Amino acid sequence: LRGLKFTHTTCISRIVKRNLLNRGLKIDNSHIIYQGIPIEQFPQKSTAGVMQKPVRILYAGQLHFYKGVHTIIEALVKLKESAKEAIPEFTLTIAGKGAESDPYTDNLKSQAEQGGIPTDFLGIVPHKEMSGVYQKHDIFVFPSIWEEPFGLTHIEAMASGLPVVSTANGGQGEFLKTEQNALTFPPEDAEALAVCLERLMTDAELFRNLSIQ
């Protein structure tokens, strides 16, 4: 690829372009065109801005260590231990699957059980059914450690009326604006994630604003 001339190219984020340039690809003139979603397939839920009891927290994506899903459980354990009566009851849903040979999913299940976090592992959910999953939840969390190329699930969740809490070190950081359309935290920082979740669960105005932005 390094020997080819890429006269007409596009990249889905500035980070993707930067990484390809660093690898020696000649795409200096590549245009950045962000991805989109078929908005009609992810309608805003009728109860957007209104929190359920218990609060339903969602992660959707692959189950690998670099996706940082363990950070969610760590944060919820911290929240459970520190905030206690200050926050409402909550549940966690994890939609996705990891490699058969990777013990990460089993580790997550053990982590959730030991921490006393009510967690529903859905496994792989067909994309056409994801709209219904978003509709049933209140908060979308994306704790990825590595630099994601972009963040389609973020946009799907936003369109569905869920406030987004996410890391911002990848392509998703190019459209996530803290306090404006999301809350962000550093990768693997369970303490910071716990603070974000506590804010959303105790500040009705913030929750509403980020749900219907």
DRENPA-3360 file (N, C-alpha, C; in nm, 2 decimals, always signed):
BEGIN
1 = LRGLKFTH = +0.08/-0.12/+0.00/+0.00/+0.00/+0.00/+0.08/+0.13/+0.00 ~ +0.20/+0.12/+0.06/+0.29/+0.24/+0.07/+0.34/+0.28/-0.07 ~ +0.33/+0.19/-0.16/+0.38/+0.23/-0.30/+0.28/+0.28/-0.39 ~ +0.15/+0.29/-0.34/+0.04/+0.33/-0.42/+0.02/+0.48/-0.40 ~ -0.04/+0.55/-0.50/-0.08/+0.69/-0.49/-0.23/+0.69/-0.46 ~ -0.26/+0.74/-0.35/-0.40/+0.76/-0.31/-0.45/+0.90/-0.34 ~ -0.49/+0.92/-0.47/-0.52/+1.05/-0.51/-0.66/+1.10/-0.46 ~ -0.75/+1.01/-0.45/-0.89/+1.04/-0.41/-0.92/+0.95/-0.29;
9 = TTCISRIV = -0.91/+0.99/-0.17/-0.95/+0.91/-0.06/-1.03/+0.99/+0.05 ~ -1.09/+0.91/+0.13/-1.16/+0.97/+0.25/-1.13/+0.89/+0.37 ~ -1.13/+0.95/+0.49/-1.11/+0.88/+0.61/-1.23/+0.91/+0.70 ~ -1.26/+0.82/+0.79/-1.38/+0.84/+0.88/-1.35/+0.92/+1.00 ~ -1.23/+0.96/+1.02/-1.19/+1.05/+1.14/-1.05/+1.10/+1.12 ~ -1.02/+1.20/+1.19/-0.88/+1.26/+1.18/-0.78/+1.16/+1.24 ~ -0.83/+1.09/+1.34/-0.73/+0.99/+1.40/-0.70/+0.88/+1.30 ~ -0.80/+0.83/+1.23/-0.77/+0.73/+1.13/-0.67/+0.79/+1.02;
17 = KRNLLNRG = -0.69/+0.91/+0.98/-0.60/+0.97/+0.88/-0.46/+0.98/+0.94 ~ -0.45/+1.03/+1.07/-0.32/+1.04/+1.13/-0.25/+0.91/+1.14 ~ -0.32/+0.81/+1.18/-0.26/+0.67/+1.20/-0.21/+0.62/+1.06 ~ -0.29/+0.64/+0.96/-0.24/+0.59/+0.83/-0.12/+0.67/+0.77 ~ -0.12/+0.80/+0.80/+0.00/+0.88/+0.76/+0.12/+0.83/+0.83 ~ +0.10/+0.80/+0.96/+0.22/+0.75/+1.04/+0.27/+0.62/+0.99 ~ +0.18/+0.54/+0.92/+0.22/+0.41/+0.87/+0.28/+0.42/+0.73 ~ +0.29/+0.55/+0.68/+0.36/+0.57/+0.55/+0.27/+0.57/+0.43;
25 = LKIDNSHI = +0.13/+0.57/+0.45/+0.04/+0.58/+0.34/+0.04/+0.73/+0.29 ~ +0.04/+0.75/+0.16/+0.04/+0.88/+0.10/-0.10/+0.93/+0.08 ~ -0.16/+0.98/+0.20/-0.30/+1.03/+0.19/-0.31/+1.17/+0.25 ~ -0.21/+1.25/+0.23/-0.21/+1.38/+0.28/-0.33/+1.46/+0.24 ~ -0.39/+1.44/+0.13/-0.50/+1.52/+0.08/-0.63/+1.45/+0.11 ~ -0.63/+1.34/+0.18/-0.75/+1.27/+0.21/-0.85/+1.36/+0.29 ~ -0.98/+1.35/+0.25/-1.09/+1.42/+0.31/-1.14/+1.35/+0.43 ~ -1.18/+1.42/+0.54/-1.25/+1.36/+0.65/-1.40/+1.36/+0.63;
33 = IYQGIPIE = -1.46/+1.25/+0.62/-1.61/+1.24/+0.62/-1.65/+1.15/+0.72 ~ -1.72/+1.20/+0.83/-1.76/+1.12/+0.94/-1.88/+1.03/+0.89 ~ -1.88/+0.91/+0.96/-1.99/+0.82/+0.93/-2.12/+0.87/+0.99 ~ -2.23/+0.81/+0.94/-2.36/+0.84/+0.98/-2.44/+0.71/+1.00 ~ -2.56/+0.73/+1.05/-2.65/+0.62/+1.07/-2.79/+0.64/+1.00 ~ -2.86/+0.54/+0.96/-3.00/+0.56/+0.91/-3.09/+0.60/+1.03 ~ -3.10/+0.73/+1.04/-3.16/+0.79/+1.16/-3.30/+0.74/+1.18 ~ -3.37/+0.70/+1.07/-3.51/+0.65/+1.09/-3.52/+0.51/+1.16;
41 = QFPQKSTA = -3.40/+0.44/+1.16/-3.40/+0.31/+1.23/-3.37/+0.33/+1.38 ~ -3.34/+0.45/+1.43/-3.31/+0.47/+1.57/-3.39/+0.59/+1.62 ~ -3.52/+0.58/+1.63/-3.61/+0.69/+1.67/-3.59/+0.72/+1.82 ~ -3.61/+0.84/+1.85/-3.59/+0.88/+1.99/-3.71/+0.82/+2.07 ~ -3.68/+0.76/+2.18/-3.78/+0.69/+2.26/-3.87/+0.80/+2.32 ~ -4.00/+0.76/+2.34/-4.10/+0.85/+2.39/-4.07/+0.90/+2.53 ~ -3.99/+0.82/+2.61/-3.97/+0.86/+2.75/-3.83/+0.93/+2.76 ~ -3.77/+0.97/+2.65/-3.64/+1.04/+2.65/-3.64/+1.15/+2.76;
49 = GVMQKPVR = -3.54/+1.15/+2.84/-3.52/+1.25/+2.95/-3.59/+1.21/+3.08 ~ -3.66/+1.10/+3.08/-3.72/+1.05/+3.20/-3.65/+0.92/+3.24 ~ -3.59/+0.92/+3.36/-3.51/+0.80/+3.41/-3.60/+0.70/+3.47 ~ -3.58/+0.57/+3.43/-3.65/+0.46/+3.49/-3.60/+0.43/+3.63 ~ -3.67/+0.35/+3.70/-3.63/+0.29/+3.83/-3.65/+0.14/+3.82 ~ -3.55/+0.06/+3.83/-3.41/+0.10/+3.85/-3.35/+0.16/+3.72 ~ -3.25/+0.24/+3.73/-3.18/+0.30/+3.61/-3.11/+0.18/+3.53 ~ -3.14/+0.18/+3.40/-3.08/+0.08/+3.32/-2.96/+0.13/+3.24;
57 = ILYAGQLH = -2.85/+0.08/+3.27/-2.72/+0.12/+3.20/-2.68/+0.02/+3.09 ~ -2.64/+0.07/+2.98/-2.61/-0.02/+2.86/-2.47/-0.01/+2.81 ~ -2.41/-0.12/+2.78/-2.29/-0.12/+2.70/-2.32/-0.21/+2.58 ~ -2.28/-0.17/+2.46/-2.30/-0.25/+2.34/-2.17/-0.25/+2.26 ~ -2.11/-0.36/+2.23/-1.99/-0.37/+2.15/-1.92/-0.51/+2.18 ~ -1.80/-0.52/+2.12/-1.73/-0.65/+2.14/-1.68/-0.66/+2.29 ~ -1.66/-0.78/+2.33/-1.61/-0.80/+2.47/-1.46/-0.85/+2.46 ~ -1.37/-0.75/+2.47/-1.23/-0.77/+2.47/-1.17/-0.67/+2.57;
65 = FYKGVHTI = -1.06/-0.71/+2.63/-1.00/-0.62/+2.73/-0.99/-0.48/+2.69 ~ -0.94/-0.46/+2.56/-0.92/-0.33/+2.51/-1.04/-0.24/+2.49 ~ -1.16/-0.31/+2.51/-1.29/-0.23/+2.50/-1.32/-0.17/+2.64 ~ -1.25/-0.22/+2.74/-1.26/-0.16/+2.88/-1.39/-0.18/+2.95 ~ -1.46/-0.29/+2.92/-1.59/-0.31/+2.98/-1.58/-0.33/+3.13 ~ -1.47/-0.39/+3.17/-1.44/-0.41/+3.31/-1.45/-0.28/+3.39 ~ -1.42/-0.17/+3.32/-1.41/-0.04/+3.39/-1.56/+0.00/+3.43 ~ -1.66/-0.04/+3.36/-1.80/-0.01/+3.39/-1.83/-0.07/+3.53;
73 = IEALVKLK = -1.80/-0.20/+3.54/-1.83/-0.27/+3.66/-1.75/-0.22/+3.78 ~ -1.62/-0.19/+3.76/-1.55/-0.13/+3.86/-1.61/+0.00/+3.91 ~ -1.65/+0.08/+3.82/-1.71/+0.21/+3.85/-1.84/+0.19/+3.93 ~ -1.93/+0.10/+3.89/-2.05/+0.07/+3.95/-2.03/+0.02/+4.09 ~ -1.93/-0.06/+4.11/-1.90/-0.11/+4.25/-1.86/+0.01/+4.34 ~ -1.77/+0.10/+4.28/-1.73/+0.22/+4.36/-1.86/+0.30/+4.39 ~ -1.94/+0.32/+4.30/-2.06/+0.40/+4.31/-2.15/+0.34/+4.42 ~ -2.17/+0.21/+4.42/-2.25/+0.13/+4.51/-2.20/+0.15/+4.65;
81 = ESAKEAIP = -2.06/+0.15/+4.67/-2.00/+0.15/+4.80/-2.00/+0.29/+4.85 ~ -1.98/+0.39/+4.77/-1.96/+0.53/+4.82/-2.09/+0.61/+4.83 ~ -2.17/+0.60/+4.72/-2.29/+0.69/+4.72/-2.41/+0.63/+4.80 ~ -2.42/+0.50/+4.80/-2.53/+0.43/+4.88/-2.66/+0.49/+4.85 ~ -2.73/+0.54/+4.95/-2.87/+0.59/+4.94/-2.88/+0.71/+4.85 ~ -2.77/+0.77/+4.81/-2.78/+0.90/+4.73/-2.81/+0.87/+4.59 ~ -2.80/+0.75/+4.54/-2.83/+0.72/+4.40/-2.94/+0.61/+4.40 ~ -3.02/+0.61/+4.29/-3.12/+0.51/+4.27/-3.06/+0.37/+4.24;
89 = EFTLTIAG = -3.14/+0.27/+4.25/-3.10/+0.14/+4.21/-3.07/+0.14/+4.06 ~ -2.98/+0.05/+4.02/-2.94/+0.04/+3.88/-2.92/-0.10/+3.84 ~ -2.92/-0.13/+3.71/-2.88/-0.25/+3.65/-2.79/-0.23/+3.53 ~ -2.71/-0.33/+3.49/-2.62/-0.31/+3.38/-2.66/-0.42/+3.28 ~ -2.66/-0.38/+3.15/-2.68/-0.47/+3.04/-2.56/-0.46/+2.95 ~ -2.51/-0.58/+2.91/-2.39/-0.59/+2.83/-2.43/-0.67/+2.70 ~ -2.43/-0.60/+2.59/-2.47/-0.66/+2.46/-2.34/-0.68/+2.38 ~ -2.31/-0.80/+2.34/-2.19/-0.83/+2.27/-2.13/-0.96/+2.31;
97 = KGAESDPY = -2.03/-0.99/+2.23/-1.96/-1.12/+2.25/-1.81/-1.11/+2.23 ~ -1.73/-1.19/+2.30/-1.59/-1.19/+2.28/-1.55/-1.32/+2.20 ~ -1.42/-1.34/+2.19/-1.37/-1.46/+2.13/-1.39/-1.58/+2.22 ~ -1.42/-1.70/+2.15/-1.45/-1.82/+2.23/-1.33/-1.86/+2.32 ~ -1.21/-1.83/+2.28/-1.09/-1.88/+2.36/-1.05/-1.77/+2.46 ~ -1.12/-1.66/+2.46/-1.08/-1.55/+2.55/-1.17/-1.56/+2.68 ~ -1.10/-1.56/+2.80/-1.18/-1.57/+2.92/-1.24/-1.44/+2.97 ~ -1.22/-1.34/+2.89/-1.27/-1.20/+2.93/-1.41/-1.20/+2.97;
105 = TDNLKSQA = -1.50/-1.26/+2.89/-1.64/-1.26/+2.93/-1.67/-1.32/+3.06 ~ -1.61/-1.44/+3.08/-1.63/-1.51/+3.21/-1.57/-1.42/+3.32 ~ -1.46/-1.35/+3.30/-1.41/-1.26/+3.40/-1.50/-1.15/+3.44 ~ -1.57/-1.10/+3.33/-1.67/-0.99/+3.36/-1.78/-1.04/+3.44 ~ -1.83/-1.16/+3.41/-1.94/-1.22/+3.48/-1.90/-1.24/+3.63 ~ -1.78/-1.29/+3.65/-1.73/-1.31/+3.79/-1.72/-1.18/+3.86 ~ -1.67/-1.08/+3.79/-1.65/-0.94/+3.85/-1.78/-0.88/+3.89 ~ -1.88/-0.90/+3.80/-2.01/-0.84/+3.83/-2.08/-0.92/+3.95;
113 = EQGGIPTD = -2.06/-1.05/+3.96/-2.12/-1.13/+4.06/-2.05/-1.09/+4.20 ~ -1.92/-1.08/+4.20/-1.85/-1.05/+4.32/-1.88/-0.91/+4.37 ~ -1.90/-0.82/+4.27/-1.93/-0.68/+4.31/-2.08/-0.66/+4.34 ~ -2.16/-0.76/+4.32/-2.30/-0.74/+4.35/-2.37/-0.65/+4.25 ~ -2.33/-0.65/+4.13/-2.39/-0.56/+4.03/-2.48/-0.64/+3.94 ~ -2.61/-0.62/+3.95/-2.71/-0.69/+3.86/-2.68/-0.67/+3.71 ~ -2.63/-0.77/+3.65/-2.59/-0.76/+3.51/-2.65/-0.86/+3.42 ~ -2.70/-0.82/+3.31/-2.76/-0.91/+3.21/-2.67/-0.91/+3.08;
121 = FLGIVPHK = -2.61/-1.03/+3.05/-2.53/-1.05/+2.94/-2.62/-1.10/+2.82 ~ -2.64/-1.02/+2.72/-2.73/-1.05/+2.61/-2.66/-1.13/+2.50 ~ -2.53/-1.13/+2.50/-2.46/-1.20/+2.39/-2.48/-1.11/+2.26 ~ -2.46/-1.17/+2.15/-2.47/-1.09/+2.02/-2.62/-1.06/+1.99 ~ -2.64/-0.93/+1.97/-2.77/-0.88/+1.93/-2.77/-0.84/+1.79 ~ -2.85/-0.90/+1.70/-2.86/-0.85/+1.56/-2.88/-0.70/+1.55 ~ -2.81/-0.64/+1.46/-2.81/-0.49/+1.45/-2.95/-0.44/+1.43 ~ -3.04/-0.51/+1.36/-3.17/-0.47/+1.34/-3.26/-0.46/+1.47;
129 = EMSGVYQK = -3.21/-0.53/+1.57/-3.28/-0.54/+1.70/-3.22/-0.44/+1.80 ~ -3.11/-0.37/+1.76/-3.05/-0.28/+1.86/-3.13/-0.16/+1.90 ~ -3.21/-0.11/+1.80/-3.30/+0.00/+1.84/-3.39/-0.03/+1.96 ~ -3.44/-0.15/+1.96/-3.53/-0.20/+2.07/-3.45/-0.20/+2.20 ~ -3.32/-0.24/+2.19/-3.24/-0.24/+2.31/-3.21/-0.10/+2.37 ~ -3.18/-0.01/+2.28/-3.16/+0.13/+2.32/-3.29/+0.18/+2.39 ~ -3.40/+0.15/+2.33/-3.53/+0.20/+2.38/-3.56/+0.16/+2.53 ~ -3.50/+0.05/+2.57/-3.53/+0.00/+2.70/-3.43/+0.05/+2.81;
137 = HDIFVFPS = -3.33/+0.13/+2.76/-3.23/+0.17/+2.86/-3.22/+0.32/+2.88 ~ -3.15/+0.36/+2.98/-3.14/+0.50/+3.02/-3.01/+0.57/+2.99 ~ -2.90/+0.50/+3.01/-2.77/+0.55/+2.99/-2.68/+0.46/+2.91 ~ -2.61/+0.51/+2.81/-2.51/+0.44/+2.73/-2.37/+0.47/+2.77 ~ -2.30/+0.36/+2.80/-2.16/+0.38/+2.84/-2.06/+0.31/+2.75 ~ -1.96/+0.38/+2.70/-1.86/+0.32/+2.61/-1.72/+0.35/+2.67 ~ -1.66/+0.25/+2.73/-1.53/+0.27/+2.80/-1.41/+0.23/+2.73 ~ -1.41/+0.23/+2.60/-1.30/+0.17/+2.52/-1.16/+0.23/+2.56;
145 = IWEEPFGL = -1.06/+0.14/+2.57/-0.93/+0.19/+2.61/-0.85/+0.23/+2.48 ~ -0.86/+0.15/+2.38/-0.78/+0.18/+2.26/-0.85/+0.30/+2.18 ~ -0.78/+0.35/+2.08/-0.83/+0.46/+2.00/-0.92/+0.40/+1.89 ~ -1.05/+0.42/+1.92/-1.15/+0.37/+1.82/-1.15/+0.46/+1.70 ~ -1.17/+0.40/+1.58/-1.17/+0.47/+1.45/-1.28/+0.58/+1.45 ~ -1.40/+0.54/+1.51/-1.51/+0.63/+1.51/-1.60/+0.59/+1.63 ~ -1.73/+0.61/+1.62/-1.82/+0.57/+1.73/-1.97/+0.56/+1.68 ~ -2.00/+0.47/+1.60/-2.14/+0.46/+1.55/-2.24/+0.43/+1.66;
153 = THIEAMAS = -2.20/+0.35/+1.76/-2.30/+0.31/+1.87/-2.33/+0.44/+1.95 ~ -2.23/+0.53/+1.96/-2.26/+0.66/+2.03/-2.38/+0.73/+1.96 ~ -2.37/+0.74/+1.83/-2.47/+0.81/+1.75/-2.60/+0.74/+1.76 ~ -2.60/+0.61/+1.75/-2.73/+0.54/+1.77/-2.79/+0.56/+1.90 ~ -2.71/+0.56/+2.01/-2.76/+0.58/+2.14/-2.82/+0.73/+2.15 ~ -2.74/+0.82/+2.10/-2.79/+0.96/+2.11/-2.92/+0.98/+2.04 ~ -2.93/+0.92/+1.92/-3.05/+0.94/+1.84/-3.17/+0.87/+1.91 ~ -3.14/+0.77/+1.99/-3.25/+0.70/+2.06/-3.29/+0.77/+2.19;
161 = GLPVVSTA = -3.22/+0.87/+2.23/-3.25/+0.95/+2.35/-3.18/+0.91/+2.47 ~ -3.06/+0.84/+2.46/-2.98/+0.80/+2.58/-2.87/+0.90/+2.59 ~ -2.84/+0.95/+2.71/-2.72/+1.03/+2.74/-2.60/+0.93/+2.73 ~ -2.49/+0.98/+2.67/-2.37/+0.90/+2.65/-2.26/+0.94/+2.75 ~ -2.20/+0.84/+2.80/-2.08/+0.85/+2.89/-1.97/+0.77/+2.82 ~ -1.86/+0.83/+2.79/-1.76/+0.76/+2.70/-1.62/+0.81/+2.72 ~ -1.52/+0.73/+2.69/-1.39/+0.78/+2.67/-1.39/+0.86/+2.54 ~ -1.29/+0.94/+2.52/-1.28/+1.03/+2.41/-1.14/+1.03/+2.34;
169 = NGGQGEFL = -1.07/+0.92/+2.36/-0.93/+0.92/+2.31/-0.92/+0.87/+2.16 ~ -1.04/+0.83/+2.11/-1.04/+0.78/+1.97/-1.12/+0.88/+1.88 ~ -1.17/+0.82/+1.77/-1.24/+0.90/+1.68/-1.37/+0.96/+1.74 ~ -1.42/+0.89/+1.84/-1.55/+0.94/+1.90/-1.52/+1.07/+1.97 ~ -1.40/+1.10/+2.01/-1.37/+1.23/+2.07/-1.37/+1.35/+1.98 ~ -1.39/+1.32/+1.85/-1.40/+1.43/+1.76/-1.54/+1.49/+1.75 ~ -1.64/+1.41/+1.80/-1.77/+1.47/+1.80/-1.84/+1.47/+1.94 ~ -1.77/+1.41/+2.04/-1.82/+1.42/+2.17/-1.78/+1.55/+2.24;
177 = KTEQNALT = -1.87/+1.62/+2.29/-1.84/+1.75/+2.36/-1.89/+1.74/+2.50 ~ -1.79/+1.74/+2.60/-1.83/+1.73/+2.74/-1.93/+1.83/+2.78 ~ -2.03/+1.79/+2.85/-2.14/+1.88/+2.90/-2.23/+1.92/+2.80 ~ -2.20/+1.91/+2.67/-2.29/+1.95/+2.56/-2.37/+1.83/+2.50 ~ -2.30/+1.73/+2.47/-2.37/+1.61/+2.41/-2.33/+1.48/+2.48 ~ -2.24/+1.49/+2.58/-2.19/+1.37/+2.65/-2.12/+1.41/+2.77 ~ -2.09/+1.30/+2.85/-1.99/+1.32/+2.96/-1.87/+1.22/+2.92 ~ -1.75/+1.27/+2.94/-1.63/+1.19/+2.91/-1.54/+1.16/+3.03;
185 = FPPEDAEA = -1.46/+1.06/+3.02/-1.37/+1.02/+3.12/-1.25/+0.95/+3.06 ~ -1.13/+0.95/+3.13/-1.01/+0.89/+3.08/-1.02/+0.74/+3.07 ~ -0.96/+0.67/+2.98/-0.96/+0.53/+2.97/-0.92/+0.46/+3.10 ~ -0.99/+0.36/+3.14/-0.97/+0.28/+3.26/-0.97/+0.36/+3.39 ~ -1.03/+0.48/+3.39/-1.05/+0.56/+3.51/-1.18/+0.53/+3.57 ~ -1.19/+0.42/+3.65/-1.32/+0.39/+3.71/-1.38/+0.49/+3.80 ~ -1.29/+0.56/+3.87/-1.33/+0.67/+3.96/-1.40/+0.78/+3.89 ~ -1.34/+0.82/+3.78/-1.40/+0.93/+3.69/-1.53/+0.89/+3.63;
193 = LAVCLERL = -1.54/+0.76/+3.59/-1.66/+0.71/+3.53/-1.77/+0.71/+3.64 ~ -1.74/+0.67/+3.76/-1.83/+0.66/+3.87/-1.89/+0.80/+3.89 ~ -1.81/+0.90/+3.89/-1.85/+1.04/+3.91/-1.95/+1.08/+3.80 ~ -1.92/+1.05/+3.67/-2.01/+1.08/+3.56/-2.14/+1.01/+3.58 ~ -2.14/+0.89/+3.62/-2.27/+0.81/+3.64/-2.35/+0.87/+3.75 ~ -2.28/+0.90/+3.86/-2.35/+0.96/+3.98/-2.41/+1.09/+3.94 ~ -2.34/+1.17/+3.86/-2.40/+1.30/+3.82/-2.53/+1.28/+3.74 ~ -2.52/+1.19/+3.64/-2.64/+1.16/+3.56/-2.76/+1.11/+3.64;
201 = MTDAELFR = -2.73/+1.02/+3.74/-2.84/+0.96/+3.82/-2.89/+1.05/+3.93 ~ -2.82/+1.16/+3.96/-2.87/+1.25/+4.06/-2.91/+1.39/+4.02 ~ -2.88/+1.42/+3.89/-2.90/+1.55/+3.84/-3.00/+1.54/+3.72 ~ -3.13/+1.56/+3.76/-3.24/+1.54/+3.66/-3.23/+1.63/+3.54 ~ -3.18/+1.76/+3.56/-3.17/+1.85/+3.45/-3.06/+1.81/+3.36 ~ -2.94/+1.77/+3.41/-2.83/+1.72/+3.33/-2.87/+1.60/+3.25 ~ -2.94/+1.50/+3.32/-2.99/+1.38/+3.25/-3.08/+1.42/+3.13 ~ -3.17/+1.51/+3.15/-3.27/+1.55/+3.05/-3.19/+1.62/+2.93;
209 = NLSIQ = -3.10/+1.71/+2.97/-3.03/+1.78/+2.86/-2.95/+1.69/+2.77 ~ -2.88/+1.59/+2.83/-2.80/+1.50/+2.75/-2.88/+1.40/+2.68 ~ -3.01/+1.38/+2.73/-3.09/+1.28/+2.66/-3.16/+1.33/+2.53 ~ -3.19/+1.46/+2.53/-3.26/+1.52/+2.42/-3.19/+1.62/+2.35 ~ -3.05/+1.63/+2.37/-2.97/+1.73/+2.30/-2.98/+1.71/+2.15;
% end
